[in-house]
Amino acid sequence: MKDLKAKVAKIENWVVQLRREFHQRPELGGEEKITSSRVAEELKKLGIKIKEKVGGYGVVGYLQGEKPGKTVGLRADMDALPIEEKTGLPFASKVKGKMHACGHDGHTAILLGTAAVLKDYRDQFSGEVRFFFQPAEEGPGGAEPMIKDGAMDNPTPEAVFALHVYSSLKAGKLAIKPGPAMAASDCFTLKLTGPGGHAAAPYETIDIVTLAAHLIVAFNSMVSREFDAVEPVVVSVGSIHGGEKENIIPKLIEINGTVRTLNEKIRLRVKKRMETLIRDLCKFWGAEYTLDYHLGYPVTVNDPQLADFVVLHLTELFGKINVQMISDARMGAEDFAYFARKAPGLMFRLGGGFADKPNHPHHSPFYDFDEKALAVGVASMSKLALDYLSK
């Protein structure tokens, strides 16, 4: 495996072109027909057995080694976001209102590059590498449907790896967070109702606008005063809709928000406490309400032993200066969490930050990453699969 970097270098331009092709043709979650078809096409060219339409537009590739052995899974997400791109790149999105603003175009290209590299090593490892090309990570969720459709069965992999490109981390750098690494993502829709009335006489009706304000303040006070500061909790209201005119107290207000946590017990406690706050405040004000509280993606937990494995083996490839174990989790969510619940899993951070121009965050219309990250990603995923199957 001493020639791994050289093999990656030979296909680097191909991987870059794939990334740009995917970037120009973004598809939202559940719509990845063209992307999944191209993925299947390239895997077939490589002589890798595939299964299509797994849990929607998911594609699973199966690469067998020389002898029977363990199974390792490698996962990439394929979907884009409903964002109008403003990067001005020569390969910018050609689809109005849709953009790869989270690096999934790079993830897909990296995993195809990894498949191209590993097929040349099939006589040097035992067992199976299983490639998961997953739809709908940004929503409504593609990992769980793929798993329910048998992607992780016969046999279940002993380990599953994934990466996520980060523009906040310089290209060429890699970071690994053991334990809880990304938050559970829950959401709620709260509808407040009252009789409505004249804004000049709020005492004759129920002012649900003021009630909504009290509830939002209560949510934030709950976080800062009822939960330990070392246990991250985020409750954010993203939208409020209600009312038609400045002198009318409305009959209906709708509040939508998200809740992020890194601990399952805290997650359920937040839900229960919010339900109590809403019930009691609405009762005090005399308002009616309906609450739809949806538990979304669970906490993404990186297996500690796999974290040690990844740091050790990627350090062998890139040197200690470029690989670090970190302690900070992110409050963003990832449905890779479902893969990591089915088998020991680990998602590591792949640096994609530019050294010579501004870096924009995920989900920005200006988002881009340094394409030097693509070769690093291919080499990393290839190294982990090969070393795991030769343990």
C-alpha positions as CSV (number, residue, x, y, z in Angstrom):
1,M,0.0,0.0,0.0
2,K,3.0,2.3,-0.2
3,D,1.8,3.5,-3.6
4,L,-1.6,4.6,-2.3
5,K,-1.0,8.4,-2.7
6,A,0.4,7.8,-6.2
7,K,-2.8,5.9,-7.2
8,V,-4.9,8.7,-5.8
9,A,-2.9,11.3,-7.7
10,K,-3.6,9.4,-11.0
11,I,-7.4,9.8,-10.6
12,E,-7.5,13.2,-8.9
13,N,-8.5,15.1,-12.0
14,W,-11.3,12.6,-12.7
15,V,-12.6,13.1,-9.1
16,V,-12.5,16.9,-9.5
17,Q,-14.4,16.6,-12.7
18,L,-17.0,14.4,-11.1
19,R,-17.4,16.9,-8.2
20,R,-18.0,19.8,-10.7
21,E,-20.5,17.7,-12.7
22,F,-22.5,17.0,-9.6
23,H,-22.2,20.6,-8.5
24,Q,-23.7,21.8,-11.8
25,R,-26.7,19.4,-11.5
26,P,-27.8,19.6,-7.8
27,E,-30.8,17.6,-6.8
28,L,-32.8,18.0,-3.5
29,G,-33.4,15.2,-1.1
30,G,-35.7,12.5,-2.6
31,E,-35.0,13.8,-6.1
32,E,-31.5,12.4,-6.8
33,K,-32.5,10.5,-9.9
34,I,-29.7,11.9,-12.2
35,T,-27.0,11.8,-9.4
36,S,-27.8,8.2,-8.4
37,S,-27.8,7.1,-12.0
38,R,-24.4,8.6,-12.6
39,V,-23.1,7.0,-9.5
40,A,-24.4,3.6,-10.6
41,E,-22.9,4.1,-14.1
42,E,-19.4,4.8,-12.7
43,L,-19.5,1.9,-10.3
44,K,-20.5,-0.4,-13.1
45,K,-17.6,0.8,-15.2
46,L,-15.3,-0.1,-12.2
47,G,-16.8,-3.6,-12.2
48,I,-18.3,-3.2,-8.8
49,K,-21.6,-5.0,-8.0
50,I,-24.4,-2.6,-7.2
51,K,-27.9,-2.3,-5.9
52,E,-30.0,0.7,-6.9
53,K,-33.1,2.4,-5.4
54,V,-32.2,1.4,-1.9
55,G,-34.5,3.4,0.4
56,G,-35.3,5.7,-2.4
57,Y,-32.5,6.8,-4.7
58,G,-29.8,5.2,-2.6
59,V,-27.1,3.2,-4.3
60,V,-25.1,0.4,-2.6
61,G,-21.8,-0.9,-4.0
62,Y,-20.2,-4.2,-3.1
63,L,-16.5,-4.8,-3.5
64,Q,-15.2,-8.3,-2.5
65,G,-11.6,-8.9,-1.5
66,E,-9.6,-12.0,-2.3
67,K,-10.8,-14.0,0.6
68,P,-13.8,-14.0,3.0
69,G,-13.5,-11.7,6.0
70,K,-15.0,-8.7,7.7
71,T,-17.2,-6.0,6.1
72,V,-16.5,-2.3,6.3
73,G,-18.9,0.4,5.2
74,L,-18.1,3.7,3.6
75,R,-20.9,6.3,3.3
76,A,-21.4,9.5,1.2
77,D,-24.5,11.7,0.9
78,M,-25.7,13.0,-2.5
79,D,-28.3,15.7,-2.0
80,A,-28.2,19.5,-2.4
81,L,-30.1,22.4,-0.8
82,P,-32.8,24.8,-2.0
83,I,-30.4,27.8,-2.3
84,E,-29.8,30.1,-5.2
85,E,-26.0,29.9,-5.8
86,K,-24.0,33.2,-5.8
87,T,-20.4,31.9,-6.0
88,G,-19.8,32.9,-9.6
89,L,-17.9,29.7,-10.2
90,P,-17.4,28.5,-13.8
91,F,-19.1,25.3,-12.7
92,A,-21.8,26.9,-10.7
93,S,-25.3,25.3,-10.4
94,K,-27.3,25.2,-13.6
95,V,-30.5,24.6,-11.7
96,K,-32.3,27.7,-10.5
97,G,-32.9,27.7,-6.7
98,K,-30.8,24.6,-6.0
99,M,-27.2,24.4,-4.9
100,H,-24.6,22.0,-3.4
101,A,-24.0,24.3,-0.4
102,C,-22.8,21.7,2.0
103,G,-20.1,19.7,0.2
104,H,-22.2,16.6,-0.7
105,D,-21.0,16.9,-4.3
106,G,-17.5,16.5,-3.0
107,H,-18.5,13.6,-0.7
108,T,-20.0,11.7,-3.6
109,A,-17.0,12.3,-5.9
110,I,-14.7,11.2,-3.1
111,L,-16.5,7.9,-2.5
112,L,-16.4,7.1,-6.3
113,G,-12.7,7.9,-6.2
114,T,-12.3,5.6,-3.2
115,A,-14.1,2.8,-5.1
116,A,-11.7,3.3,-8.1
117,V,-8.7,3.0,-5.8
118,L,-9.9,0.1,-3.8
119,K,-10.7,-2.1,-6.8
120,D,-7.0,-2.2,-7.6
121,Y,-6.3,-3.5,-4.1
122,R,-8.9,-6.3,-4.0
123,D,-6.2,-8.9,-4.1
124,Q,-4.6,-7.4,-1.0
125,F,-7.6,-7.4,1.5
126,S,-10.1,-10.0,2.8
127,G,-13.8,-9.4,3.2
128,E,-16.0,-6.7,1.7
129,V,-16.0,-3.0,1.2
130,R,-19.6,-1.7,1.0
131,F,-20.2,1.7,-0.5
132,F,-23.3,3.6,0.7
133,F,-24.4,6.5,-1.6
134,Q,-27.2,8.1,0.4
135,P,-30.0,10.4,-0.6
136,A,-31.9,13.0,1.4
137,E,-29.4,13.8,4.2
138,E,-30.6,17.4,4.3
139,G,-34.2,16.1,4.6
140,P,-36.4,14.2,4.9
141,G,-33.7,11.7,5.8
142,G,-32.1,8.9,3.7
143,A,-30.0,6.9,6.0
144,E,-32.9,5.3,8.0
145,P,-34.8,4.2,4.8
146,M,-31.6,2.7,3.3
147,I,-31.0,0.7,6.5
148,K,-34.7,-0.4,6.6
149,D,-34.3,-1.5,3.0
150,G,-31.4,-3.8,3.9
151,A,-28.3,-1.7,3.1
152,M,-26.6,-2.8,6.3
153,D,-27.6,-6.5,6.2
154,N,-26.1,-9.8,5.1
155,P,-23.8,-9.2,6.9
156,T,-23.9,-6.1,9.0
157,P,-20.5,-4.2,8.6
158,E,-18.2,-4.4,11.6
159,A,-17.5,-0.6,11.1
160,V,-18.8,2.2,9.0
161,F,-16.9,5.4,8.1
162,A,-17.9,8.7,6.6
163,L,-16.4,12.2,6.2
164,H,-17.7,15.7,6.0
165,V,-15.8,18.6,4.4
166,Y,-15.4,21.7,6.6
167,S,-14.4,25.0,5.1
168,S,-13.5,26.2,8.6
169,L,-10.6,23.6,8.6
170,K,-7.7,24.2,6.3
171,A,-7.5,21.9,3.2
172,G,-5.2,19.0,4.0
173,K,-6.1,18.9,7.7
174,L,-8.2,16.1,9.3
175,A,-10.0,16.2,12.7
176,I,-11.7,13.4,14.7
177,K,-14.1,13.9,17.5
178,P,-14.8,10.8,19.6
179,G,-18.1,10.3,21.3
180,P,-21.1,12.7,20.6
181,A,-19.9,14.6,17.6
182,M,-23.1,16.1,16.1
183,A,-26.4,17.0,17.7
184,A,-29.8,15.4,17.7
185,S,-32.1,17.6,15.5
186,D,-35.7,17.9,16.6
187,C,-38.4,20.4,15.5
188,F,-41.7,21.8,16.7
189,T,-44.7,23.6,15.3
190,L,-46.8,25.4,17.9
191,K,-50.2,26.9,17.0
192,L,-51.7,29.4,19.5
193,T,-55.4,30.3,19.1
194,G,-57.7,32.8,20.6
195,P,-60.9,34.7,19.9
196,G,-59.1,37.7,18.3
197,G,-60.2,41.2,18.8
198,H,-59.4,44.9,18.5
199,A,-55.8,45.9,19.3
200,A,-57.1,49.0,21.2
201,A,-58.8,46.7,23.7
202,P,-56.6,43.8,24.4
203,Y,-58.3,43.3,27.8
204,E,-61.5,42.2,25.9
205,T,-59.8,39.3,24.2
206,I,-56.7,37.0,24.5
207,D,-53.5,38.6,23.2
208,I,-51.7,35.6,21.7
209,V,-49.0,37.9,20.2
210,T,-47.8,38.8,23.7
211,L,-48.2,35.1,24.7
212,A,-46.0,34.1,21.8
213,A,-43.4,36.5,23.0
214,H,-43.5,35.2,26.6
215,L,-43.2,31.6,25.3
216,I,-40.1,32.4,23.2
217,V,-38.4,34.1,26.2
218,A,-39.4,31.2,28.4
219,F,-37.8,28.7,26.0
220,N,-34.5,30.7,26.2
221,S,-34.7,31.1,30.0
222,M,-35.3,27.4,30.3
223,V,-32.1,26.6,28.5
224,S,-30.0,29.0,30.5
225,R,-31.5,28.4,33.9
226,E,-32.7,24.7,34.0
227,F,-29.8,22.9,32.2
228,D,-26.2,22.6,33.1
229,A,-24.1,24.9,31.0
230,V,-21.7,22.1,30.2
231,E,-24.6,20.2,28.5
232,P,-25.2,22.0,25.2
233,V,-28.8,22.8,24.4
234,V,-30.1,25.0,21.7
235,V,-33.7,26.0,21.2
236,S,-34.2,28.4,18.3
237,V,-37.4,29.8,16.9
238,G,-37.0,30.1,13.1
239,S,-40.4,31.5,12.1
240,I,-43.5,33.2,13.4
241,H,-46.6,33.7,11.4
242,G,-49.8,35.5,12.4
243,G,-51.9,38.6,12.1
244,E,-53.1,40.7,9.1
245,K,-53.3,44.3,10.3
246,E,-51.7,46.5,13.0
247,N,-55.0,47.1,14.8
248,I,-56.2,43.5,14.9
249,I,-55.2,40.9,17.6
250,P,-55.1,37.7,15.5
251,K,-56.9,34.5,16.1
252,L,-53.9,32.3,15.2
253,I,-50.2,32.4,15.5
254,E,-47.8,29.7,14.3
255,I,-44.3,29.3,15.8
256,N,-41.7,27.0,14.2
257,G,-38.4,26.1,15.8
258,T,-35.6,23.6,16.3
259,V,-34.1,21.9,19.3
260,R,-30.5,20.6,19.3
261,T,-28.9,18.4,22.0
262,L,-25.9,16.1,22.4
263,N,-27.4,13.8,25.1
264,E,-30.4,11.5,24.7
265,K,-31.6,12.0,28.3
266,I,-31.3,15.8,28.0
267,R,-33.1,15.6,24.6
268,L,-36.1,14.0,26.1
269,R,-36.0,16.3,29.2
270,V,-36.1,19.4,26.9
271,K,-39.1,18.0,25.1
272,K,-41.0,17.3,28.3
273,R,-40.1,20.7,29.8
274,M,-41.2,22.6,26.7
275,E,-44.5,20.7,26.7
276,T,-45.1,21.8,30.3
277,L,-44.2,25.4,29.7
278,I,-46.5,25.7,26.8
279,R,-49.4,24.0,28.6
280,D,-49.0,26.1,31.8
281,L,-48.6,29.4,30.1
282,C,-51.5,28.8,27.7
283,K,-53.7,27.8,30.6
284,F,-52.7,31.0,32.5
285,W,-53.5,33.2,29.5
286,G,-56.7,31.3,28.6
287,A,-55.4,30.4,25.1
288,E,-55.8,27.2,23.2
289,Y,-52.9,25.5,21.5
290,T,-51.7,22.5,19.5
291,L,-48.1,21.3,19.6
292,D,-46.4,19.0,17.0
293,Y,-43.0,18.1,18.5
294,H,-41.0,15.9,16.1
295,L,-38.0,13.9,17.2
296,G,-35.6,14.0,14.2
297,Y,-32.1,12.7,13.6
298,P,-30.5,11.3,16.8
299,V,-27.1,12.3,18.2
300,T,-24.2,11.2,16.0
301,V,-21.9,9.3,18.2
302,N,-18.4,8.4,17.0
303,D,-17.2,5.1,18.4
304,P,-14.1,5.9,20.7
305,Q,-12.2,2.8,19.6
306,L,-12.7,3.7,15.9
307,A,-11.6,7.3,16.7
308,D,-8.3,5.9,18.0
309,F,-8.0,3.7,14.9
310,V,-8.6,6.6,12.5
311,V,-6.1,8.9,14.2
312,L,-3.4,6.2,14.2
313,H,-3.8,5.2,10.6
314,L,-4.4,8.6,9.0
315,T,-1.4,9.9,10.9
316,E,0.6,7.2,9.2
317,L,-0.5,8.6,5.9
318,F,-0.5,12.4,6.4
319,G,1.7,12.9,9.5
320,K,0.9,14.0,13.0
321,I,0.8,17.7,12.1
322,N,-2.2,17.2,9.8
323,V,-4.4,14.8,12.0
324,Q,-5.8,15.9,15.3
325,M,-8.2,14.5,17.9
326,I,-10.6,17.3,18.9
327,S,-13.1,17.8,21.8
328,D,-15.6,20.2,20.3
329,A,-18.9,18.8,18.9
330,R,-21.1,20.6,16.4
331,M,-24.8,21.4,17.0
332,G,-25.6,20.7,13.4
333,A,-27.2,17.3,12.7
334,E,-26.3,14.3,10.5
335,D,-28.4,11.2,9.7
336,F,-25.2,9.3,9.5
337,A,-26.2,8.8,13.1
338,Y,-28.5,5.9,12.0
339,F,-25.5,4.1,10.4
340,A,-23.5,4.6,13.6
341,R,-26.4,3.1,15.6
342,K,-26.5,0.0,13.5
343,A,-22.8,-0.6,13.7
344,P,-19.8,1.1,15.3
345,G,-19.3,4.3,13.2
346,L,-17.2,7.3,12.8
347,M,-17.5,10.5,10.8
348,F,-14.4,12.6,10.6
349,R,-13.9,16.2,9.4
350,L,-12.1,16.8,6.2
351,G,-10.5,20.2,5.8
352,G,-11.6,22.1,2.8
353,G,-10.8,25.7,3.7
354,F,-9.0,28.0,1.3
355,A,-5.7,29.6,2.4
356,D,-5.9,32.5,0.0
357,K,-9.5,33.7,0.0
358,P,-12.5,34.0,2.3
359,N,-14.3,30.8,3.5
360,H,-18.1,30.8,3.7
361,P,-20.1,28.5,6.1
362,H,-22.2,25.5,5.1
363,H,-25.6,26.5,3.7
364,S,-24.4,29.8,2.4
365,P,-25.1,30.8,-1.2
366,F,-21.4,31.6,-1.5
367,Y,-20.2,28.3,-0.1
368,D,-17.3,26.5,-1.8
369,F,-14.3,24.4,-0.7
370,D,-10.7,23.9,-1.8
371,E,-10.7,21.0,-4.2
372,K,-7.3,19.9,-2.8
373,A,-9.5,18.2,-0.2
374,L,-10.8,15.7,-2.7
375,A,-7.6,13.8,-3.0
376,V,-7.1,13.8,0.7
377,G,-10.6,12.5,1.2
378,V,-10.1,9.6,-1.3
379,A,-6.7,8.7,0.3
380,S,-8.3,8.8,3.8
381,M,-11.3,6.6,3.0
382,S,-9.1,4.2,1.1
383,K,-6.6,3.9,3.8
384,L,-9.2,3.3,6.5
385,A,-10.9,0.5,4.5
386,L,-7.7,-1.2,3.6
387,D,-6.2,-1.1,7.1
388,Y,-9.5,-2.1,8.8
389,L,-9.8,-5.2,6.6
390,S,-6.2,-6.1,7.2
391,K,-6.4,-5.8,11.0
